[in-house]
């Protein structure tokens, strides 16, 4: 019997997918349009579903290596490192699938939305405010996820979220209104590199509307994206987006017409109604009956989904699987641990070292204080790390247990319920929380951590667990803050007499005590229902911090955010400032010991206001995954030279970030590209900023050619790194450097255009053209060469038609080019003349 064409691995994937499509009945084809597609046993097809979360490690599938958040990976500015992380994640996806065939090889990563505004609740998921750096790193992560086998993809990456998605507040109803320049210069380029290089198999549209139309229904934008490649690109909807298009966005009068419009627009897979495919099948079938769809519409979508499946080797003979050796044990491999530490270390950014406190000496004692001193936090898209190394753990390894003091900064209190007259106590395992203790003993001691803006977590010293309302009755057994609806956070209401009432934020109910038993539960509907607790302070967090700082030679103040609180998916940040509670911990520490390091561990930039703006020593890291402590300590101690550089501006004032809902960055004069070139636009820490422990000086900038011919108008933005260095449009710049310091320096040399003063269409104030990392030994001098395509100087010139009518044009004139260690510190400069294309 002949082998069906779709089983022939020698054939192109598109050809095999077409053959497979031809063997499916109309009903089977329609069923494949839902996220959960049934098995087709007569063809040997197993059940299939889209989507395995793999943003910075395998998520939601148990134990898996947890790498730094993408915003931290971007701080490495190292595409090869990001690619290696993607490859390690893909290995663990394959391992999870080997243990459970239901695990999908269609991974929903990376996120390549530009980090336009630091108030976005999902800031941690993106790479950079620069679209080309975002695209460069997103393509690298995608290449790692895809793997390097010539025929079989390790996983099938999905770019998220297309397009102009950067606010959580009312995310499914707000419209991201774009000028032609914003669309073509700052939004589309972030997606282009991964598409044009064939590194992704799918794209997910965003929840928001774009220029008033739901992104899932922007057929013109989806067609534009698909025009960048001759490969198939599937489009999978975001969760419940088909429902929202009708209910929240009012795009169509009913779900049948809405789903039909979405399929016609180019969406291929409907992520709706969880695992229940029946409603989608019924609506698509009804749309066919009503003439709103044809089978050609269905076939076009199913073909793209089948090609995605063919690419992963799903229909190949098992003996041809190049990844067969990746069994369930290929999780937490030694090389993954080493890579996690390398990534965590490389992502640390030294922001300020004015007092010369860093690197910390090898001898002496160190206090590490603050809520992030002795814990590693994970975010919504993290897996379960096989182990964690905290900052305190790593410092103990280096200095010894006796030389490290730890103080979290949490107040220790006893809470006496007015209704019972007794203290709130927790059982040893935390399963029972009752206001029945007559004395404030060990079982009635609670650590209260303030995460800012009145948001608290409460931990039992007896059980070690966080107070949680995940069950009807409160317990004290939560290992961490987590979940889609966080159950471990509370807001404190202080009454005029000083008593507290606690609002459980997960349920929106007030904490009260059960009559007769004193058991605590979250069920009060109003403040009048709430228990009132008299609070006895048993231990001051600020006093403990000051005491630990004063008795040590140096102090590391580890403060920042919990990724599930005050900013996350569905919730934008309440403001950009470092929370007051963190500022007070810093004050307590630095006033007790001036050799203090402000170590910010966060998913986003902060505005450093009064109390911290003057901090002399500041470092930043994202939530760095399981090796956070080693990564931060390796840099603090100087065991590794600092290499991290900011891929996102840290504004000096909230106004510099602009309006969260206004996507016209040029009109607002926001992001590093458009910040005014004067004191009003000077950020606290600029895009690209980061210090070394060396002392690098810049000399002259020389251009390989001082005049070039403008390339012809095009619709294609070139990538950050030229793919063809020999092209006549590629310019080389040579920058002289010298390390006058006593330590090696890892310098990231950045090349920018500072614009052209006399052009018809104004250019950005500054624009990243390229970069290169170089290591300089003490006293060493080098000339660093950076190549860039002159087409990167192009601006969008709008045509007379719609948003997609126009071209990118490099205008003739003299462009000032500059090189340096950040977007605002650019000592090496030169002029590049661009002349008109010869007719």
C-alpha positions in Angstrom: 0.0 0.0 0.0 1.4 3.5 -0.9 2.3 5.8 1.9 -0.1 8.8 1.9 1.6 11.9 0.6 1.2 13.7 4.0 3.3 11.0 5.6 6.2 11.5 3.2 8.8 13.5 5.0 10.6 14.2 1.8 7.8 16.4 0.5 7.5 20.1 1.4 5.3 20.9 4.4 2.8 22.8 2.3 2.4 20.0 -0.1 1.9 17.5 2.7 -0.6 19.7 4.4 -2.6 20.1 1.2 -2.8 16.3 0.9 -3.9 16.0 4.5 -6.6 18.6 4.0 -8.0 16.8 0.9 -8.6 13.7 3.1 -10.6 15.5 5.7 -14.4 15.7 5.6 -16.1 19.2 5.7 -17.1 18.5 9.3 -13.6 17.5 10.3 -12.2 20.6 8.8 -14.6 22.9 10.7 -13.8 21.1 13.9 -10.1 22.0 13.4 -10.8 25.7 13.7 -11.2 25.6 17.4 -8.1 25.7 19.8 -9.0 22.1 20.8 -9.2 20.0 17.6 -10.4 16.4 17.9 -8.5 13.3 16.8 -9.0 12.0 13.3 -8.3 8.3 14.0 -8.8 7.1 10.4 -5.9 9.3 9.4 -3.8 8.6 12.5 -4.1 12.2 13.7 -4.2 12.7 17.5 -6.1 15.3 19.2 -4.4 18.7 19.0 -4.6 22.1 20.6 -2.7 25.3 20.1 -0.8 27.0 22.9 2.0 26.1 25.3 3.2 29.0 27.4 6.9 29.4 27.1 7.7 33.1 27.6 10.9 32.7 29.7 10.6 29.0 30.4 7.8 26.4 30.2 4.9 27.7 32.2 2.0 26.0 34.0 3.3 22.4 33.4 5.1 22.0 36.7 8.9 21.8 37.3 10.8 23.7 34.6 13.9 26.0 34.3 12.9 29.6 35.0 15.0 32.1 33.1 14.9 35.9 33.6 11.9 37.8 32.5 12.1 39.0 28.8 12.7 42.6 29.9 15.7 41.2 31.8 16.9 39.1 28.9 16.7 42.2 26.7 19.1 44.0 29.1 21.8 41.6 27.9 21.6 43.0 24.4 22.8 39.6 23.4 20.8 37.9 20.6 22.9 34.7 20.8 22.2 34.3 24.5 18.5 34.9 24.0 18.6 32.3 21.2 20.2 29.8 23.5 17.6 30.4 26.2 14.9 29.8 23.6 16.6 26.6 22.6 16.7 25.4 26.2 13.1 26.2 26.7 12.2 24.3 23.5 14.1 21.3 24.9 12.0 21.3 28.0 8.7 21.7 26.0 9.8 18.5 24.1 10.5 16.8 27.4 7.1 17.8 28.7 5.5 16.4 25.6 7.4 13.1 26.0 5.8 12.8 29.4 2.4 14.0 28.2 1.4 13.9 24.5 -1.2 16.5 25.2 1.5 19.2 25.6 1.3 21.4 22.5 4.4 22.1 20.4 2.7 25.3 19.3 4.3 27.7 21.9 2.8 31.1 22.6 6.0 33.2 22.7 7.7 35.5 22.3 5.9 38.8 23.1 7.2 41.5 20.7 5.0 44.4 21.7 7.3 47.5 22.2 7.6 48.8 25.7 6.2 52.2 24.8 5.1 53.1 28.4 6.5 51.7 31.6 3.1 51.8 33.3 1.9 48.8 31.2 1.0 45.9 33.5 2.7 43.4 31.2 6.0 45.3 30.8 7.9 42.3 32.0 6.8 40.3 29.0 8.4 42.6 26.3 12.0 43.3 25.4 12.5 47.0 24.6 10.9 50.3 23.8 12.9 50.2 20.5 11.0 48.2 17.9 14.1 47.1 16.0 15.9 45.8 19.2 12.6 44.2 20.2 12.4 42.5 16.8 16.0 41.5 16.8 15.8 39.8 20.2 12.3 38.4 19.5 13.6 36.8 16.3 16.5 35.3 18.3 14.3 33.8 20.9 12.0 32.4 18.1 15.0 30.9 16.4 15.9 29.1 19.6 12.4 27.8 20.0 12.2 26.7 16.4 15.5 24.8 16.6 18.1 24.3 13.8 16.9 21.0 12.3 16.5 21.6 8.6 13.1 19.9 8.4 11.5 19.4 11.8 10.8 22.4 14.1 11.6 21.8 17.8 8.6 23.9 18.6 6.4 26.2 16.5 6.6 29.8 18.0 3.8 32.3 18.0 4.4 36.0 18.1 2.3 38.0 20.5 0.3 40.4 20.3 -0.4 41.9 16.9 -0.8 45.0 17.1 -0.2 48.2 19.2 -1.0 46.6 22.6 0.4 48.4 25.6 -2.3 49.0 28.2 -4.3 46.6 30.4 -6.9 49.0 31.6 -10.0 48.3 29.4 -7.7 46.5 27.0 -10.5 44.9 25.0 -12.4 48.1 24.5 -9.8 50.8 24.1 -8.5 51.7 20.7 -4.8 52.2 19.9 -5.0 55.0 17.4 -1.9 55.1 15.2 -0.5 57.7 12.8 1.1 56.3 9.7 4.5 57.0 11.1 3.8 55.2 14.4 2.4 52.2 12.6 5.3 51.8 10.1 8.2 53.1 12.1 7.4 51.8 15.6 4.8 49.0 15.6 5.2 46.8 12.5 9.1 46.6 12.6 8.9 44.7 16.0 7.2 41.8 14.2 9.0 41.9 10.9 12.4 40.2 11.7 10.9 37.0 13.1 8.5 36.8 10.2 10.9 37.5 7.3 13.6 35.1 8.7 11.0 32.2 8.9 11.5 31.9 12.7 7.8 31.7 13.6 4.8 29.6 12.5 2.0 31.7 13.9 0.9 35.1 15.2 -1.6 36.0 17.9 -3.6 39.3 17.5 -4.1 41.6 20.4 -7.2 42.2 22.5 -7.4 46.0 21.7 -8.9 47.8 18.8 -6.5 49.4 16.3 -7.9 52.7 14.9 -11.4 51.7 16.1 -11.4 48.2 14.6 -10.8 45.0 16.7 -7.2 43.8 16.0 -8.6 40.4 15.3 -10.7 41.9 12.5 -7.9 44.0 10.8 -7.7 41.9 7.7 -5.5 44.6 6.0 -2.9 44.4 8.8 -2.9 40.6 8.9 -2.5 40.5 5.1 0.4 43.0 5.4 2.1 40.8 7.9 1.7 37.7 5.8 3.0 39.6 2.7 6.5 39.7 4.4 7.1 36.0 3.7 6.2 33.2 1.3 5.8 30.8 4.2 2.5 30.0 5.8 1.7 32.0 9.0 -1.2 30.8 11.1 -3.1 33.2 13.2 -4.5 32.0 16.5 -6.9 34.2 18.5 -6.2 35.3 22.1 -8.3 33.7 24.7 -12.0 34.7 24.5 -11.2 37.4 21.8 -13.9 36.0 19.5 -16.4 36.6 22.3 -15.1 40.0 23.1 -15.3 41.2 19.5 -19.0 40.9 19.7 -19.8 41.5 23.4 -17.3 44.2 24.4 -16.3 45.7 21.0 -19.7 45.5 19.4 -18.3 44.6 16.0 -21.2 42.4 14.9 -24.7 41.8 16.0 -24.3 38.1 16.9 -21.6 35.5 17.4 -22.3 33.7 14.1 -21.5 36.8 12.0 -18.7 37.8 14.4 -16.9 34.4 14.0 -17.4 34.5 10.3 -15.9 38.0 10.0 -12.9 36.9 12.1 -12.3 33.9 9.9 -12.6 36.0 6.7 -10.2 38.5 8.2 -7.5 35.9 8.5 -7.8 34.3 12.0 -7.4 30.5 11.7 -7.9 29.2 15.2 -10.5 30.2 17.8 -9.4 30.3 21.4 -12.8 30.5 23.0 -15.1 28.6 25.4 -12.0 27.0 27.0 -11.7 23.3 25.8 -15.3 23.2 24.6 -15.2 23.3 20.8 -18.9 22.8 20.2 -20.0 26.5 20.2 -17.3 27.5 17.7 -18.2 24.5 15.5 -21.9 25.4 15.7 -21.3 29.0 14.8 -19.0 28.3 11.9 -21.5 25.7 10.6 -24.3 28.2 10.9 -22.2 30.8 9.0 -21.7 28.4 6.2 -25.4 27.7 6.1 -26.2 31.4 6.0 -23.7 32.1 3.2 -21.4 34.2 5.5 -18.6 31.8 4.8 -17.5 29.4 2.1 -15.6 26.2 2.5 -12.7 28.0 0.7 -12.6 30.3 3.8 -12.5 27.3 6.1 -9.9 25.4 4.0 -7.6 28.4 3.8 -7.5 28.5 7.7 -7.3 24.7 8.2 -4.4 24.4 5.7 -2.3 26.9 7.7 -3.0 25.0 10.9 -2.1 21.7 9.3 1.1 23.1 8.0 2.1 24.2 11.5 1.5 20.6 12.7 3.4 19.1 9.8 6.4 21.3 10.6 6.7 19.9 14.1 7.0 16.3 12.8 3.5 15.3 14.1 2.6 13.2 11.0 6.1 11.8 10.4 7.1 8.2 11.1 8.3 8.1 14.8 11.6 6.7 13.7 12.3 10.0 11.9 11.9 12.2 15.0 15.2 14.1 15.5 14.1 15.0 19.0 13.3 11.4 20.1 16.2 11.5 22.6 14.5 14.3 24.6 12.6 12.3 27.1 10.9 13.4 30.2 14.2 13.7 32.0 15.4 16.5 29.7 14.2 19.1 32.3 16.6 20.9 34.7 19.7 19.7 32.9 23.1 20.9 34.1 23.5 23.0 31.0 20.1 24.6 31.6 21.2 25.5 35.2 24.4 27.0 33.9 22.5 29.0 31.2 20.0 30.3 33.7 22.9 31.6 35.9 24.6 33.2 32.9 21.4 34.9 31.7 20.7 36.2 35.2 24.2 37.5 35.6 24.3 39.1 32.2 21.0 40.9 32.7 22.1 42.8 35.8 22.6 46.6 35.1 24.8 48.8 37.3 22.9 52.1 37.1 25.0 54.2 39.4 28.3 53.7 41.4 29.1 57.2 42.4 30.6 56.3 45.8 32.7 53.5 44.5 31.0 51.0 46.7 31.0 48.3 44.0 32.3 45.8 43.6 31.9 44.7 47.1 35.1 43.4 48.8 35.5 39.7 49.2 36.0 40.0 53.0 33.8 41.8 55.5 30.2 41.4 56.4 27.1 42.2 54.4 23.5 42.9 55.4 20.9 42.1 52.8 17.6 43.8 53.6 14.1 44.3 52.1 11.3 42.0 51.0 13.3 40.6 48.2 16.4 39.9 50.3 15.7 36.2 50.8 13.1 35.2 48.3 12.8 34.6 44.6 9.5 35.6 43.1 7.9 34.2 39.9 5.4 35.7 37.6 2.2 34.6 35.9 4.1 33.1 32.9 6.7 31.3 35.1 7.0 27.6 35.6 7.8 25.9 38.9 11.6 26.4 39.4 13.4 23.2 40.4 15.3 25.3 43.0 15.9 28.9 43.8 18.9 30.9 44.9 18.1 34.1 46.7 20.3 37.1 47.1 20.9 36.1 50.7 21.7 32.5 49.7 24.4 33.7 47.2 25.9 36.2 49.7 26.1 33.4 52.3 27.9 31.3 49.8 30.4 34.0 49.2 30.9 35.5 52.7 29.8 32.7 55.0 26.7 32.4 57.1 28.0 34.4 60.0 29.0 37.3 57.8 25.5 37.9 56.3 22.6 39.5 58.2 19.1 39.4 56.8 16.1 41.7 57.5 13.1 41.7 55.4 11.7 45.0 56.6 8.4 43.4 57.5 6.7 44.6 60.7 5.8 41.8 63.1 2.4 42.3 64.6 -0.1 40.6 66.8 -3.8 41.1 65.8 -6.4 41.0 68.5 -10.0 40.6 67.2 -12.4 43.0 68.9 -15.2 40.4 68.6 -13.5 37.7 70.6 -10.9 39.7 72.6 -8.3 37.1 71.4 -5.3 37.1 69.2 -5.4 35.7 65.7 -3.3 32.5 65.6 -2.3 30.0 63.0 -2.0 26.2 63.3 1.5 24.7 62.7 0.6 23.7 59.1 -1.4 26.9 58.5 -4.7 25.1 57.7 -6.5 26.9 60.5 -6.6 30.6 61.3 -8.6 31.5 64.4 -8.9 34.5 66.8 -8.7 32.3 69.9 -5.3 32.9 71.4 -5.3 34.6 74.9 -1.6 35.6 74.6 0.5 36.8 71.6 2.7 33.8 71.5 4.6 32.3 68.6 1.4 31.2 66.9 0.1 34.8 66.9 3.1 36.5 65.3 2.4 37.8 61.7 4.8 39.5 59.3 3.2 42.3 57.4 4.9 43.4 54.1 3.7 46.6 52.4 4.1 46.4 48.6 2.9 49.9 48.1 -0.4 51.8 47.8 -1.8 50.0 50.8 -1.3 46.5 49.3 -0.2 44.0 52.0 0.8 40.4 52.3 0.6 38.7 55.7 2.8 35.7 56.7 2.5 33.5 59.7 5.8 33.1 61.5 4.6 29.8 62.9 3.5 28.1 59.7 5.7 30.1 57.4 2.8 30.4 54.9 1.1 33.5 53.6 -2.4 34.3 54.6 -4.7 33.4 51.8 -8.4 33.4 50.9 -8.2 30.7 48.2 -10.6 28.7 50.3 -13.8 30.0 52.0 -12.0 30.0 55.4 -8.7 31.9 55.6 -5.6 29.7 55.8 -1.9 30.6 56.3 -0.3 28.0 54.0 0.3 29.7 50.7 3.9 29.4 49.5 3.7 32.5 47.3 1.5 35.1 45.8 0.1 33.7 42.6 -2.8 32.7 40.5 -5.0 34.5 37.9 -7.1 35.9 40.7 -4.5 36.6 43.5 -5.8 35.3 46.8 -2.8 36.4 49.0 -3.2 40.2 49.0 -5.0 42.4 51.4 -5.7 46.1 51.8 -5.7 47.7 55.3 -8.3 50.2 56.5 -7.2 52.0 59.6 -10.1 53.3 61.7 -9.9 56.5 63.7 -9.1 54.5 66.9 -6.1 52.8 65.2 -7.7 49.4 64.7 -7.4 47.7 61.4 -9.9 46.0 59.1 -8.6 43.9 56.2 -10.1 43.7 52.7 -9.3 40.5 50.9 -8.6 41.7 47.4 -9.1 38.4 45.6 -12.8 38.2 46.6 -13.4 41.8 47.3 -14.8 40.8 50.7 -13.8 42.0 54.2 -12.3 39.7 56.7 -14.6 38.8 59.6 -14.7 36.2 62.4 -17.2 33.5 62.6 -19.4 33.8 65.7 -18.8 31.1 68.3 -15.6 29.8 66.8 -13.5 32.9 65.9 -12.5 31.3 62.6 -11.4 34.0 60.1 -13.1 34.1 56.7 -13.4 36.6 53.8 -17.1 37.2 53.5 -18.0 40.6 54.8 -19.8 42.6 52.2 -19.3 46.1 53.7 -16.8 47.7 56.1 -19.5 47.4 58.8 -19.2 43.6 58.5 -15.5 43.6 58.9 -13.6 42.5 62.0 -11.6 45.2 63.7 -8.2 44.2 64.9 -6.2 46.0 67.6 -2.6 45.9 66.4 0.4 45.3 68.7 3.7 46.0 67.1 6.1 43.2 68.2 8.9 44.0 65.9 9.6 47.1 63.7 10.7 46.2 60.2 12.5 49.5 59.8 14.3 49.1 63.1 15.4 45.6 62.1 16.8 46.9 58.8 18.7 49.7 60.5 20.2 47.3 63.1 21.3 44.8 60.5 22.8 47.6 58.3 24.6 49.3 61.1 26.5 46.1 62.3 27.8 45.2 58.8 30.4 46.6 56.5 28.0 47.1 53.6 24.3 46.7 53.0 22.3 45.5 49.9 18.7 46.9 49.9 16.7 44.4 47.8 13.3 46.1 47.0 11.0 46.1 44.0 7.7 44.5 43.0 5.9 41.3 43.3 5.0 40.4 39.7 1.4 39.5 40.8 0.7 42.8 42.6 0.4 46.4 41.5 0.8 45.7 37.8 0.4 42.4 35.8 -1.8 41.1 33.1 -5.3 42.8 33.4 -3.8 45.5 35.7 -1.7 48.4 34.8 0.5 50.0 37.4 -1.1 52.6 39.7 1.9 54.9 39.2 5.6 54.8 38.2 7.2 55.7 41.6 9.1 53.3 43.8 6.6 52.6 46.5 6.9 54.5 49.8 7.4 51.4 51.8 10.5 50.5 49.7 11.7 54.1 50.1 11.5 53.8 53.8 13.4 50.6 53.9 16.1 52.3 51.8 16.2 55.3 54.2 16.5 53.1 57.2 19.4 51.2 55.7 21.4 54.1 54.2 21.0 56.3 57.3 22.5 53.5 59.3 25.2 52.6 56.8 26.2 54.9 53.9 27.9 51.9 52.1 24.5 50.9 50.8 23.5 49.5 47.5 19.9 50.0 46.2 19.2 46.7 44.4 16.0 47.1 42.5 14.4 43.8 41.5 11.5 44.6 39.3 9.5 44.0 36.1 9.7 47.6 35.0 11.5 50.9 35.4 10.8 53.2 38.4 10.7 56.9 38.8 13.0 57.5 41.7 11.4 60.2 43.8 12.4 61.9 47.0 14.4 59.7 49.4 15.9 57.5 46.6 16.7 60.0 43.8 20.0 60.7 45.5 21.1 57.1 46.0 24.7 56.9 45.2 24.8 53.2 44.3 22.0 51.6 42.3 21.7 48.4 40.4 18.7 46.8 38.6 17.7 43.3 37.6 14.4 41.9 36.4 13.0 39.0 38.3 15.9 36.8 37.2 14.4 33.3 37.7 15.9 30.5 39.7 19.4 32.0 39.6 18.5 35.5 40.6 20.7 35.5 43.7 23.8 34.2 41.9 23.3 36.6 39.0 23.0 39.7 41.2 25.7 38.7 43.6 28.2 37.8 40.8 27.9 41.4 39.6 27.9 43.0 43.0 31.0 41.1 44.0 32.8 41.8 40.8 33.1 38.1 40.0 31.8 38.9 36.6 32.2 42.2 34.8 28.8 44.0 34.5 27.4 43.7 31.0 23.7 44.6 31.4 22.4 47.8 29.7 18.9 49.2 29.8 16.6 48.4 26.9 14.0 50.8 28.3 14.2 54.4 29.5 13.8 55.2 33.2 12.0 58.5 33.3 12.9 61.2 35.7 9.3 62.2 36.1 6.0 60.5 35.2 5.3 63.1 32.6 8.3 61.9 30.5 6.5 58.6 30.0 3.4 60.3 28.5 -0.2 59.2 28.5 -0.7 55.4 28.8 -3.5 55.5 26.2 -1.9 57.8 23.7 0.1 55.7 21.1 1.4 58.8 19.2 4.9 58.7 20.7 6.2 61.4 18.4 3.3 63.7 19.2 3.8 63.2 22.9 7.6 63.3 22.6 8.1 60.1 24.5 10.4 57.0 24.4 14.1 57.6 23.8 13.4 58.4 20.1 11.5 61.5 20.8 12.4 62.8 24.2 13.4 66.5 23.9 17.2 67.1 23.5 17.2 69.4 26.5 16.9 69.3 30.3 13.1 68.5 30.1 13.9 65.3 28.2 16.8 64.1 30.4 15.8 60.8 32.0 17.1 59.4 35.2 18.7 56.5 33.3 18.7 56.6 29.6 18.0 53.9 27.0 21.2 51.9 26.6 22.7 53.0 30.0 24.7 50.7 32.2 28.1 51.0 33.9 31.2 48.9 33.8 33.8 48.6 36.5 36.4 49.9 34.1 36.8 53.4 32.8 36.2 53.5 29.1 36.9 56.7 27.1 35.7 57.4 23.5 37.9 58.8 20.8 37.1 59.7 17.2 34.3 58.4 15.0 35.3 57.6 11.4 32.9 56.6 8.7 33.8 54.1 6.0 32.0 56.5 3.6 31.1 60.1 4.3 28.5 60.2 1.6 26.1 57.6 0.3 23.3 57.4 -2.2 19.8 57.1 -0.7 18.2 53.8 -1.4 15.0 53.8 -3.4 11.7 54.1 -1.5 10.5 50.8 0.0 8.0 49.4 2.4 10.5 47.2 4.1 12.4 48.3 7.2 15.9 46.6 7.3 16.8 44.7 10.5 19.1 46.0 13.2 22.0 43.9 11.9 22.5 44.0 8.1 22.0 40.6 6.5 24.2 41.5 3.6 27.3 43.5 4.8 28.5 43.9 1.2 25.4 45.8 0.1 26.0 49.3 -1.3 23.5 50.6 1.3 25.5 49.3 4.3 27.7 51.9 6.1 30.5 51.1 8.5 31.5 53.3 11.4 34.7 53.0 13.3 34.9 54.1 16.9 38.1 54.4 19.0 37.9 53.2 22.6 40.3 52.9 25.5 40.0 51.4 29.0 41.8 53.6 31.4 40.6 51.7 34.4 42.2 49.0 36.5 39.6 46.3 35.7 38.4 44.8 32.4 35.4 46.5 30.9 32.6 45.0 28.9 31.5 48.0 26.8 28.3 48.1 24.7 29.1 50.6 21.9 25.9 52.0 20.5 25.5 53.9 17.3 22.7 56.5 16.8 21.4 58.9 14.3 20.7 62.3 15.8 18.7 63.3 12.7 18.9 65.6 9.8 18.0 69.3 10.4 16.8 70.2 6.9 14.3 67.6 5.7 10.6 67.7 4.7 9.6 65.0 7.2 11.1 65.5 10.7 13.4 62.7 11.8 13.4 61.2 15.3 15.5 63.1 17.9 17.7 59.9 18.1 17.5 56.5 16.5 19.4 53.3 17.3 21.3 52.2 14.2 23.4 49.4 15.6 25.6 48.2 18.5 28.5 46.0 19.3 29.9 44.6 22.5 33.7 44.7 23.1 35.9 43.6 26.0 38.7 45.9 26.9 41.5 44.8 29.3 43.0 47.5 31.5 44.9 49.9 29.4 43.8 48.4 26.1 42.7 50.4 23.1 40.5 49.1 20.3 38.8 50.4 17.2 35.2 49.0 17.1 33.4 48.7 13.8 29.6 48.9 13.6 27.7 48.3 10.3 24.2 49.6 9.6 22.0 49.9 6.6 21.4 53.5 5.6 17.8 52.5 4.9 17.3 52.5 8.7 17.2 56.3 8.4 14.0 56.1 6.4 10.8 57.8 7.5 7.3 56.9 6.5 5.7 59.1 3.9 2.0 58.6 3.8 0.1 58.2 0.6 -3.4 59.4 -0.2 -5.0 56.1 0.6 -5.4 54.2 3.9 -2.9 53.4 6.7 -0.9 51.0 4.5 -0.6 53.4 1.5 2.8 55.0 1.5 6.5 54.2 1.4 9.6 54.5 3.6 12.0 57.1 2.3 15.5 58.1 3.2 15.6 61.8 2.7 18.7 63.5 1.4 20.8 65.7 3.7 23.5 65.6 6.3 22.8 63.2 9.2 24.6 63.5 12.5 25.8 60.1 13.7 27.0 59.5 17.2 28.4 56.7 19.2 28.6 56.2 23.0 27.5 54.1 26.0 23.9 55.2 25.9 21.3 57.2 23.9 22.2 60.4 25.7 25.9 60.0 26.3 27.3 60.1 22.8 30.8 61.6 22.7 32.0 60.3 19.3 30.3 62.1 16.4 30.4 62.5 12.6 28.3 63.6 9.6 27.0 61.2 7.0 25.8 62.8 3.7 22.9 61.2 1.9 22.4 62.3 -1.7 19.4 61.6 -3.9 19.1 58.5 -5.9 20.4 59.0 -9.4 17.4 58.8 -11.9 
